[in-house]
Amino acid sequence: MSKVNETLESLHLSANPFTADTPMASLYPGAQRRLTLEKLLHHSTHSNHIIALLGPAGSGKSTIGDFFVRQAGKQQLVARARASLLTSPAQLLEEMFKAFVLDFPPHATLADLKAALLDYFESVRQQSRSVVLIVDDAHELGDDALALLVRLALVDNAEGTFHLILLGLPQLLDTLDYTCPLHNGEQQFSVIDLPALSLDEARDYLRYRLNSVGFAQGDQTRPLPFSNKQIEKIHKQSGGMPGAVNVLAGAMLGAPQGKGLALDFSFIASIPTKYALSAVVLIVVLLVAFLTGGGDETVEPPRLVNVPLELPGLQSQSGGAIPLTDPASPSAPTSATSADAPTPMTPPVRQIAATTPAPVASATQPSAQPSAQPPASAVTAPTIVAAPPPATPAVAAVATPTPPAPAVRAVSPAAGNAATGSGQQTRILALPANQFTLQVLGASSRANVEQFVQRHAASALLWYETRNNGNPWFVVIQGAYTSRESARSALAGLPAELRDQQPWVRSLEEVHTEIRARN
């Protein structure tokens, strides 16, 4: 019996938790994974944009795709296809026919295949249903094949029946940028980035995998079969990628005290032949790095870095008209938060769009020595530190909204707290954690978010600060609702400008967790 099997038996585990074929009953909730799945489910229902889920190899894109298939609504027909560098447009259509379980005419022309596929989409639409295609390894698609998918999703899809989700490496973004046609000057795709696991998230992920095969057995405090040093080494060598964490943890499972390594290679048999060699090479490289990179050295190993694209507009599905930052303006707000604050739970959905930054109104009071100050019209405050008195014409008064139906608890921010993050945060934390809210938008500019909230005072918006890739990130929410259904129902009652941001339902418990994590 191998050391791995001996360890599994001693831990009373039903299977090796770190092999690819071990089924997971639920998606790992941390590191924005479950939140990403919720966003995919929402946008595939309420948006016609192409959705690109991007991340390095081993970040868990395909796993999220698996859970998307499980949790998709009954009104959605979901199919999956895998791309390759050799896939021609005709071969791609053949893969789609197979994925949707359609008879493929072997001698049909490309035009005939497209026409048959569009007829199928129309028949699905007449049943009040929609079609979702998930393409794995979409970064490998050639220009012709990707252009075909883009046309099906954006040009030949007038009724919005066909939804396209692309899973790929970050370089897919560049290809989408020049392949997707513009609509009213804006791109028609949205991007969700998967971040790496932090050290604490890697520790939680190991427990999640172990618990899936019976490790906890009612005792959630049971110590992990890995020492703190081993967990730190796993995180360091894996770069925070869940796939690499699985490989290293599986190799270490046979020697939990670091006295040796044992790896069960049986899971490689479940990998497609063309990927088996790559998997073996990856395992060898990781093991060599593990064996030679230990100790207490302070030199950090090379890591995959996923650098998000800096955008000038609000991070929303529709690309809204409110700018994120104005780099040339001296009034750009400065965050006072620590650079070590944790990454938020909200994964940004980037809409690539050209926007025109709006000027930021000054909220500081004029000095008592007018001779030492420039004219009031020329003064620009670097930060908004306090709400101006009611008589100040530059800031609109906050109106009290009409109370909604009993099933909905409206959030009505006080005028004195409209421009103070602590006041907003206190009000949000006072909302019941078992209820739900609508996230309207996220942005990197506090000043723009404050202006947005003030402009929509009648909608009872609140905002809070969190972190996005180590940088300040400001999230606007609306309402506190007793259930997800009531929150979704409230979407139709929002003003048109708020609906254009394509709000989505979130748990207030998650929002509270983000706020407390930052503090």
C-alpha positions as CSV (number, residue, x, y, z in Angstrom):
1,M,0.0,0.0,0.0
2,S,1.4,3.4,-0.9
3,K,2.1,6.1,1.7
4,V,-0.7,8.2,0.2
5,N,-3.2,5.3,0.7
6,E,-1.9,4.6,4.2
7,T,-2.4,8.3,5.0
8,L,-6.0,8.3,3.6
9,E,-6.8,5.3,5.7
10,S,-5.3,6.8,8.9
11,L,-7.3,10.0,8.3
12,H,-10.5,8.0,7.6
13,L,-10.9,9.7,4.2
14,S,-13.1,8.1,1.5
15,A,-10.8,9.2,-1.4
16,N,-7.7,11.3,-2.2
17,P,-9.1,14.9,-1.9
18,F,-6.4,16.3,-4.2
19,T,-7.0,14.3,-7.4
20,A,-8.8,15.7,-10.4
21,D,-11.5,13.0,-10.4
22,T,-12.6,13.6,-6.8
23,P,-16.1,15.1,-7.0
24,M,-16.8,18.3,-5.0
25,A,-20.3,18.7,-3.7
26,S,-19.9,22.5,-3.7
27,L,-17.6,25.2,-5.1
28,Y,-14.9,26.6,-2.9
29,P,-16.5,29.8,-1.6
30,G,-13.3,31.8,-0.9
31,A,-11.0,33.8,-3.2
32,Q,-14.0,35.2,-5.1
33,R,-14.8,31.7,-6.7
34,R,-18.4,31.4,-5.5
35,L,-19.0,35.1,-6.1
36,T,-17.6,34.7,-9.7
37,L,-20.0,31.8,-10.3
38,E,-22.9,34.0,-9.2
39,K,-21.9,36.8,-11.6
40,L,-21.6,34.3,-14.5
41,L,-25.1,33.0,-13.8
42,H,-26.4,36.6,-13.5
43,H,-24.8,37.9,-16.7
44,S,-25.6,34.9,-18.8
45,T,-29.3,35.6,-18.0
46,H,-29.5,39.4,-18.1
47,S,-26.8,40.4,-20.6
48,N,-26.1,39.8,-24.2
49,H,-22.4,40.6,-23.9
50,I,-19.8,38.0,-24.3
51,I,-18.4,37.0,-20.9
52,A,-14.6,36.1,-20.6
53,L,-13.5,34.4,-17.4
54,L,-9.7,34.8,-17.4
55,G,-7.0,33.4,-15.2
56,P,-3.6,31.7,-15.3
57,A,-3.4,27.9,-15.8
58,G,-4.7,26.1,-12.8
59,S,-6.7,29.0,-11.4
60,G,-10.0,27.1,-11.5
61,K,-11.8,28.4,-14.6
62,S,-13.0,24.9,-15.8
63,T,-14.1,24.1,-12.2
64,I,-16.3,27.2,-12.2
65,G,-17.6,26.1,-15.6
66,D,-18.5,22.7,-14.2
67,F,-20.6,24.3,-11.4
68,F,-22.2,26.7,-13.9
69,V,-23.5,23.7,-15.8
70,R,-24.9,22.2,-12.5
71,Q,-26.6,25.4,-11.3
72,A,-27.9,26.9,-14.6
73,G,-31.6,27.5,-14.6
74,K,-34.1,25.2,-16.3
75,Q,-34.7,27.9,-18.9
76,Q,-31.1,27.6,-20.1
77,L,-29.6,25.0,-22.4
78,V,-25.9,24.8,-21.5
79,A,-23.2,23.1,-23.7
80,R,-19.5,23.0,-23.5
81,A,-16.8,22.9,-26.2
82,R,-13.0,22.9,-26.1
83,A,-10.9,25.0,-28.4
84,S,-7.5,24.3,-30.0
85,L,-5.1,26.1,-32.3
86,L,-6.1,23.8,-35.1
87,T,-9.9,24.4,-34.8
88,S,-11.3,25.8,-38.1
89,P,-14.7,27.6,-38.2
90,A,-16.3,24.5,-39.7
91,Q,-14.8,22.2,-37.0
92,L,-16.0,24.7,-34.4
93,L,-19.5,24.5,-35.7
94,E,-19.3,20.7,-35.7
95,E,-18.3,20.8,-32.1
96,M,-21.2,23.1,-31.3
97,F,-23.6,20.7,-33.1
98,K,-22.3,17.8,-30.9
99,A,-22.5,20.0,-27.8
100,F,-26.1,20.8,-28.4
101,V,-26.8,17.2,-29.5
102,L,-27.8,18.1,-33.0
103,D,-27.4,16.0,-36.2
104,F,-24.4,17.3,-38.1
105,P,-24.8,17.3,-41.9
106,P,-21.4,16.1,-43.2
107,H,-21.5,17.8,-46.6
108,A,-23.1,21.1,-45.6
109,T,-21.3,24.4,-46.4
110,L,-20.3,26.8,-43.7
111,A,-23.3,29.0,-44.5
112,D,-25.6,26.1,-44.3
113,L,-24.2,25.1,-40.8
114,K,-24.7,28.6,-39.5
115,A,-28.2,28.8,-40.8
116,A,-29.1,25.5,-39.2
117,L,-27.6,26.6,-35.9
118,L,-29.6,29.9,-36.0
119,D,-32.8,27.9,-36.8
120,Y,-32.1,25.9,-33.6
121,F,-31.6,29.0,-31.6
122,E,-34.9,30.4,-32.8
123,S,-36.7,27.1,-31.9
124,V,-35.2,27.4,-28.4
125,R,-36.4,31.0,-28.1
126,Q,-39.9,30.1,-29.0
127,Q,-39.9,27.8,-26.0
128,S,-38.9,30.9,-23.8
129,R,-35.5,29.4,-23.2
130,S,-32.0,30.5,-24.0
131,V,-28.7,28.8,-25.1
132,V,-25.4,29.1,-23.3
133,L,-22.1,27.9,-24.8
134,I,-19.0,27.6,-22.6
135,V,-15.7,27.4,-24.5
136,D,-12.7,26.0,-22.6
137,D,-9.2,27.1,-23.6
138,A,-10.7,29.9,-25.7
139,H,-7.3,31.7,-25.8
140,E,-6.3,29.0,-28.4
141,L,-9.0,30.0,-30.8
142,G,-7.8,31.3,-34.1
143,D,-9.0,34.6,-35.4
144,D,-11.5,33.0,-37.9
145,A,-13.0,30.7,-35.3
146,L,-13.3,33.4,-32.7
147,A,-14.8,35.8,-35.2
148,L,-17.4,33.2,-36.0
149,L,-18.4,32.9,-32.4
150,V,-18.4,36.7,-32.0
151,R,-20.8,37.1,-35.0
152,L,-23.1,34.4,-33.6
153,A,-23.2,36.1,-30.2
154,L,-23.4,39.7,-31.2
155,V,-24.5,40.2,-34.8
156,D,-26.8,37.3,-35.6
157,N,-28.3,37.2,-32.2
158,A,-30.9,39.9,-32.4
159,E,-33.3,38.1,-29.9
160,G,-30.5,37.5,-27.4
161,T,-31.1,33.8,-27.3
162,F,-27.4,32.7,-27.6
163,H,-25.0,33.5,-24.7
164,L,-21.3,32.9,-25.0
165,I,-18.9,32.3,-22.1
166,L,-15.1,32.1,-22.9
167,L,-12.7,30.5,-20.4
168,G,-9.1,31.3,-21.1
169,L,-5.7,32.7,-20.2
170,P,-5.3,36.5,-19.8
171,Q,-4.0,37.0,-23.4
172,L,-7.6,36.3,-24.6
173,L,-8.4,39.8,-23.7
174,D,-6.2,41.3,-26.5
175,T,-7.8,39.0,-29.1
176,L,-11.3,40.0,-28.0
177,D,-10.4,43.6,-28.0
178,Y,-9.8,43.7,-31.8
179,T,-12.3,41.0,-32.8
180,C,-15.5,42.2,-31.1
181,P,-17.3,45.0,-33.0
182,L,-18.1,48.2,-31.1
183,H,-21.7,49.2,-30.3
184,N,-22.3,52.9,-29.8
185,G,-18.6,53.3,-29.2
186,E,-18.4,50.6,-26.5
187,Q,-17.1,47.1,-26.5
188,Q,-19.6,44.3,-26.1
189,F,-17.8,41.9,-23.8
190,S,-17.1,41.8,-20.1
191,V,-14.1,40.3,-18.3
192,I,-13.9,38.6,-14.9
193,D,-10.5,37.9,-13.5
194,L,-9.7,35.0,-11.1
195,P,-7.2,36.0,-8.5
196,A,-4.6,33.7,-6.8
197,L,-5.3,32.3,-3.4
198,S,-3.7,34.2,-0.5
199,L,-1.9,32.1,2.2
200,D,-5.0,32.1,4.5
201,E,-7.2,31.2,1.5
202,A,-4.8,28.4,0.6
203,R,-5.2,27.0,4.1
204,D,-9.0,27.2,3.8
205,Y,-8.9,25.6,0.4
206,L,-6.9,22.6,1.8
207,R,-9.5,22.2,4.5
208,Y,-12.3,22.5,1.9
209,R,-10.8,19.7,-0.2
210,L,-10.2,17.5,2.8
211,N,-13.7,18.0,4.2
212,S,-15.2,17.0,0.9
213,V,-14.0,13.4,1.5
214,G,-15.0,13.2,5.2
215,F,-12.1,14.9,7.0
216,A,-14.1,17.0,9.4
217,Q,-16.8,14.4,10.3
218,G,-18.6,16.9,12.4
219,D,-15.5,18.5,13.9
220,Q,-14.7,21.6,11.9
221,T,-11.8,22.4,14.3
222,R,-9.9,19.2,13.5
223,P,-6.2,20.1,12.8
224,L,-5.1,19.8,9.2
225,P,-2.6,17.0,8.4
226,F,-0.1,19.7,7.2
227,S,2.1,21.8,9.4
228,N,2.2,25.6,9.1
229,K,5.5,25.4,7.3
230,Q,4.2,22.9,4.8
231,I,1.2,25.0,4.1
232,E,3.4,28.1,3.5
233,K,5.6,26.0,1.2
234,I,2.6,24.8,-0.7
235,H,1.3,28.3,-1.2
236,K,4.8,29.6,-2.1
237,Q,5.5,26.9,-4.7
238,S,2.0,27.0,-6.2
239,G,1.8,30.7,-6.6
240,G,-1.7,30.5,-5.1
241,M,-3.1,28.5,-8.1
242,P,-5.6,25.9,-6.9
243,G,-4.5,23.4,-9.5
244,A,-0.9,23.5,-8.3
245,V,-2.0,23.5,-4.7
246,N,-3.7,20.2,-5.4
247,V,-0.6,18.7,-7.0
248,L,1.7,19.7,-4.1
249,A,-0.7,18.8,-1.4
250,G,-1.3,15.4,-3.0
251,A,2.5,14.9,-3.1
252,M,2.9,15.9,0.5
253,L,-0.1,13.8,1.8
254,G,2.0,10.7,2.1
255,A,4.5,12.5,4.4
256,P,2.5,15.1,6.5
257,Q,5.6,15.8,8.7
258,G,7.8,16.6,5.7
259,K,9.9,13.3,6.0
260,G,9.3,12.3,2.4
261,L,7.1,12.8,-0.6
262,A,4.6,10.4,-2.1
263,L,2.4,11.1,-5.1
264,D,-0.4,9.1,-6.6
265,F,-0.2,9.4,-10.3
266,S,-3.4,7.5,-11.1
267,F,-5.3,10.7,-11.7
268,I,-3.3,11.3,-14.8
269,A,-5.2,8.5,-16.5
270,S,-8.3,10.7,-16.4
271,I,-6.5,13.5,-18.3
272,P,-7.0,13.7,-22.1
273,T,-4.0,12.2,-23.9
274,K,-2.8,15.5,-25.5
275,Y,-2.7,17.1,-22.0
276,A,-1.1,14.2,-20.1
277,L,2.5,15.0,-21.1
278,S,2.0,18.6,-20.0
279,A,0.6,17.4,-16.7
280,V,3.6,15.2,-16.1
281,V,6.0,18.0,-16.9
282,L,4.1,20.4,-14.6
283,I,4.3,17.9,-11.7
284,V,8.0,17.3,-12.3
285,V,8.7,21.0,-12.3
286,L,6.7,21.6,-9.2
287,L,8.4,18.7,-7.3
288,V,11.9,19.9,-8.3
289,A,11.0,23.4,-7.2
290,F,9.6,22.0,-4.0
291,L,12.7,19.9,-3.2
292,T,15.2,22.6,-4.1
293,G,13.3,25.7,-3.0
294,G,12.6,25.0,0.7
295,G,14.3,26.4,3.8
296,D,14.0,29.8,5.2
297,E,15.2,31.8,2.2
298,T,13.7,35.2,1.8
299,V,14.1,35.4,-1.9
300,E,10.6,35.1,-3.5
301,P,10.3,32.6,-6.4
302,P,9.0,33.7,-9.8
303,R,5.2,34.0,-9.7
304,L,2.5,34.4,-12.3
305,V,1.2,37.9,-12.1
306,N,-2.2,38.7,-13.5
307,V,-2.1,42.5,-14.0
308,P,-5.6,43.9,-14.5
309,L,-6.2,46.5,-17.3
310,E,-6.5,50.0,-15.9
311,L,-9.7,51.4,-17.3
312,P,-11.1,54.9,-17.2
313,G,-14.8,53.9,-16.6
314,L,-16.9,52.5,-13.9
315,Q,-16.6,48.7,-13.6
316,S,-20.1,47.7,-14.6
317,Q,-21.7,45.5,-17.2
318,S,-23.0,48.4,-19.2
319,G,-19.9,50.5,-19.0
320,G,-21.9,53.4,-17.4
321,A,-21.2,57.1,-17.9
322,I,-19.6,57.7,-14.6
323,P,-15.7,57.7,-14.8
324,L,-13.5,55.9,-12.4
325,T,-10.5,58.2,-12.1
326,D,-9.1,61.2,-13.9
327,P,-5.3,60.7,-13.7
328,A,-4.6,64.2,-14.9
329,S,-6.8,65.8,-12.2
330,P,-5.2,67.0,-8.9
331,S,-8.5,66.1,-7.3
332,A,-8.1,62.4,-7.5
333,P,-9.0,61.0,-4.1
334,T,-6.3,59.5,-1.9
335,S,-7.1,56.4,0.2
336,A,-6.0,56.3,3.8
337,T,-6.4,52.5,4.0
338,S,-3.4,50.2,4.6
339,A,-1.8,48.6,1.6
340,D,-1.9,45.3,3.4
341,A,-5.7,45.2,3.5
342,P,-7.1,41.9,2.2
343,T,-8.5,41.5,-1.3
344,P,-12.3,42.0,-1.5
345,M,-14.7,39.2,-2.2
346,T,-16.1,41.0,-5.2
347,P,-14.4,40.1,-8.5
348,P,-14.4,43.1,-10.9
349,V,-16.3,42.8,-14.1
350,R,-14.4,45.1,-16.5
351,Q,-16.4,46.7,-19.3
352,I,-14.0,48.2,-21.9
353,A,-15.6,51.5,-22.8
354,A,-14.6,55.0,-23.6
355,T,-15.9,57.4,-21.0
356,T,-15.4,61.1,-20.3
357,P,-14.4,61.9,-16.7
358,A,-16.8,64.2,-14.9
359,P,-15.4,67.0,-12.8
360,V,-15.2,66.5,-9.1
361,A,-17.0,69.1,-7.0
362,S,-15.0,70.6,-4.1
363,A,-16.5,70.0,-0.7
364,T,-14.0,71.9,1.4
365,Q,-14.9,75.2,3.0
366,P,-13.1,78.5,2.0
367,S,-10.4,79.7,4.3
368,A,-11.0,82.5,6.7
369,Q,-8.1,84.4,5.0
370,P,-9.4,85.1,1.5
371,S,-6.3,87.0,0.5
372,A,-4.2,83.9,0.8
373,Q,-6.5,81.7,-1.3
374,P,-7.3,81.6,-5.0
375,P,-10.9,82.2,-6.2
376,A,-13.4,79.6,-5.0
377,S,-13.9,78.4,-8.6
378,A,-10.2,77.4,-8.8
379,V,-10.0,75.5,-5.6
380,T,-10.0,71.7,-6.0
381,A,-10.1,69.5,-2.8
382,P,-7.9,66.4,-2.9
383,T,-10.3,64.5,-0.7
384,I,-13.8,64.9,0.5
385,V,-13.5,65.0,4.3
386,A,-16.9,66.1,5.4
387,A,-20.4,66.8,4.1
388,P,-21.1,70.5,3.4
389,P,-23.8,72.3,5.3
390,P,-27.3,72.2,3.7
391,A,-27.0,75.6,2.3
392,T,-24.0,74.7,0.0
393,P,-25.4,74.6,-3.5
394,A,-22.6,72.2,-4.8
395,V,-24.1,69.2,-3.0
396,A,-27.7,68.1,-3.5
397,A,-29.8,67.4,-0.5
398,V,-30.6,63.8,0.3
399,A,-34.3,63.1,-0.1
400,T,-36.0,60.5,2.1
401,P,-37.5,57.8,-0.2
402,T,-41.0,56.5,0.0
403,P,-41.0,53.3,2.0
404,P,-41.4,50.2,-0.2
405,A,-43.5,47.1,0.3
406,P,-43.3,45.3,3.7
407,A,-41.1,42.6,2.2
408,V,-38.4,45.1,1.4
409,R,-36.4,47.1,3.9
410,A,-35.3,50.3,2.2
411,V,-31.9,51.8,3.0
412,S,-32.1,55.5,3.5
413,P,-28.7,57.2,4.2
414,A,-28.7,60.2,6.4
415,A,-27.5,63.5,4.9
416,G,-24.8,63.9,7.5
417,N,-23.2,60.6,6.5
418,A,-23.5,61.0,2.7
419,A,-19.8,61.7,2.2
420,T,-18.3,59.9,5.2
421,G,-17.2,56.3,4.7
422,S,-17.5,55.4,8.4
423,G,-21.1,56.6,8.5
424,Q,-22.0,54.6,5.3
425,Q,-20.2,51.5,6.7
426,T,-22.0,51.7,10.0
427,R,-25.4,51.9,8.3
428,I,-24.6,48.9,6.1
429,L,-23.4,46.8,9.0
430,A,-26.6,47.6,10.8
431,L,-28.6,45.8,8.1
432,P,-29.6,42.2,8.7
433,A,-26.9,39.8,7.5
434,N,-29.5,37.2,6.5
435,Q,-31.0,39.6,3.9
436,F,-29.9,40.5,0.4
437,T,-29.0,43.7,-1.5
438,L,-28.4,44.9,-5.0
439,Q,-24.8,45.8,-6.0
440,V,-25.2,48.7,-8.5
441,L,-21.5,49.3,-9.4
442,G,-17.9,49.3,-8.2
443,A,-15.3,52.0,-8.9
444,S,-11.8,53.1,-7.9
445,S,-12.7,56.7,-7.4
446,R,-14.4,57.6,-4.1
447,A,-15.3,61.1,-5.3
448,N,-17.2,59.7,-8.3
449,V,-19.0,57.2,-6.2
450,E,-20.1,59.9,-3.7
451,Q,-21.4,62.0,-6.6
452,F,-23.2,59.0,-8.0
453,V,-24.9,58.3,-4.7
454,Q,-25.8,61.9,-4.2
455,R,-27.3,62.2,-7.7
456,H,-29.5,59.2,-7.0
457,A,-30.4,60.1,-3.4
458,A,-34.0,59.2,-3.9
459,S,-32.9,55.6,-4.6
460,A,-31.4,55.2,-1.1
461,L,-28.0,54.1,-2.2
462,L,-25.1,53.3,0.2
463,W,-21.4,52.7,-0.5
464,Y,-18.5,51.1,1.3
465,E,-14.8,50.8,0.7
466,T,-12.9,47.5,0.2
467,R,-9.8,46.5,-1.8
468,N,-9.3,45.3,-5.3
469,N,-5.8,43.8,-6.1
470,G,-4.5,45.8,-3.2
471,N,-6.0,49.1,-4.3
472,P,-9.0,51.1,-2.9
473,W,-12.3,49.9,-4.4
474,F,-15.7,51.5,-3.7
475,V,-18.9,49.5,-4.0
476,V,-22.4,51.0,-4.3
477,I,-25.4,48.9,-3.0
478,Q,-29.1,49.5,-2.9
479,G,-31.7,48.2,-0.5
480,A,-32.1,45.3,2.0
481,Y,-34.5,42.6,0.9
482,T,-35.8,39.6,2.7
483,S,-35.0,37.1,-0.1
484,R,-33.2,36.8,-3.4
485,E,-36.5,36.8,-5.2
486,S,-37.7,40.0,-3.7
487,A,-34.3,41.6,-4.6
488,R,-34.6,40.5,-8.2
489,S,-38.2,41.8,-8.3
490,A,-36.9,45.2,-7.1
491,L,-34.7,45.5,-10.1
492,A,-37.6,46.5,-12.4
493,G,-38.5,49.4,-10.0
494,L,-35.1,51.1,-10.2
495,P,-34.5,54.2,-12.2
496,A,-33.3,53.6,-15.8
497,E,-29.8,54.9,-15.1
498,L,-29.4,52.4,-12.3
499,R,-30.8,49.6,-14.3
500,D,-28.3,50.4,-17.0
501,Q,-25.6,49.5,-14.6
502,Q,-27.1,46.0,-14.5
503,P,-27.2,45.5,-10.7
504,W,-27.0,42.0,-9.4
505,V,-28.1,40.3,-6.1
506,R,-25.7,39.9,-3.3
507,S,-25.9,38.5,0.2
508,L,-25.5,41.2,2.9
509,E,-23.5,38.6,4.9
510,E,-20.9,38.7,2.1
511,V,-20.9,42.5,2.1
512,H,-20.4,42.6,5.9
513,T,-17.5,40.2,5.5
514,E,-15.8,42.5,3.0
515,I,-16.2,45.5,5.3
516,R,-14.9,43.7,8.3
517,A,-12.0,42.2,6.4
518,R,-10.8,45.7,5.4
519,N,-11.0,46.8,9.0
